[in-house]
Amino acid sequence: MRFLLVSTDYRDFLDWLYNQYSGLATQPYDAQVRSRAESLFGLANFYSSNLQRLGHEAWDIDANNEFMQRAWERQRGRA
């Protein structure tokens, strides 16, 4: 089974996260996803990581994180 988990973060949290880790906004998409998950804020990646352990395909999308979206676009030549 495939799962796409879409979430949003509070603006204050995103400001804190990207101020906490200098240069995070310019890191590759996967590095930003990892930092976001390691923060353990909100849902983090609890659902997707456990669904993957059960053998499912699962992805997390942060719908309002423009830094991650720009990194994803850069890596695919769309920025």
N, C-alpha and C positions, 0 to 999 in steps of 0.2 A: 504494500500500500504506500501511497505517496502523501506527504503532508507538507503544506506551506503555512507556516505560522507567521502571521502579520501582526506586528505590535507597533506602538508609538511610545516615545519617551518624553517625559517632561523637559521643557526647554532648560530649566534650571539644572537638571541632571546632565544634559548634554553639555552645557557650558562648563559644569564642574569636571566632567570626564575629560574633555579636550583641553582644559586648563591644567588638569592634574598631570597629564602626560604630554609634555612639550613635544611638538612635532607629530603627534598622532594623526592629525588631519591630513598629513602628506604621506602617511604610511599606506602600504597596499591594503586592499579591501579585507583580505583574510586577517591581517594584523589588527585592523580596527574591530572586526567581528570578535576576535579573540579577547581584546582588551575590554570590549563591551560585556562579553560573557563573564570574564574574570571579575568584573565589578560586583557581580551577584545582585545587581539592582533589579527589582521587579521580577519578571519572569526569567531573566538571563536566558540561558539556553536549556533550561531544565526539561521542557517537553521534548524538544528535538533530540537532545543527546540520549534521552532514555528511549525514545522511539527508534533511534538508530541502533541502539543496543539490542532492541527486539527484532532487528532485521528490516525495518522500514526505511524508506527514503524520507528525510525530513530536513527542511530548510527554515531558517529564521530570516525574516525581512523586517528591518526597521524603517517603517514608511516615512518617518519625518526626520531621518538623519541625513542631512544633505552632504555631510563629510563622507559618509560611507557611499552614498550614491555617486558622488563625484569620483571617488577612488575606483568604483566598479566601472564607471564610464571610461576613465583614463586607461585602465587595464585592457579595455576592449576597443580602444581607439575611437571612442565616441565623444570625447570631451573636446 
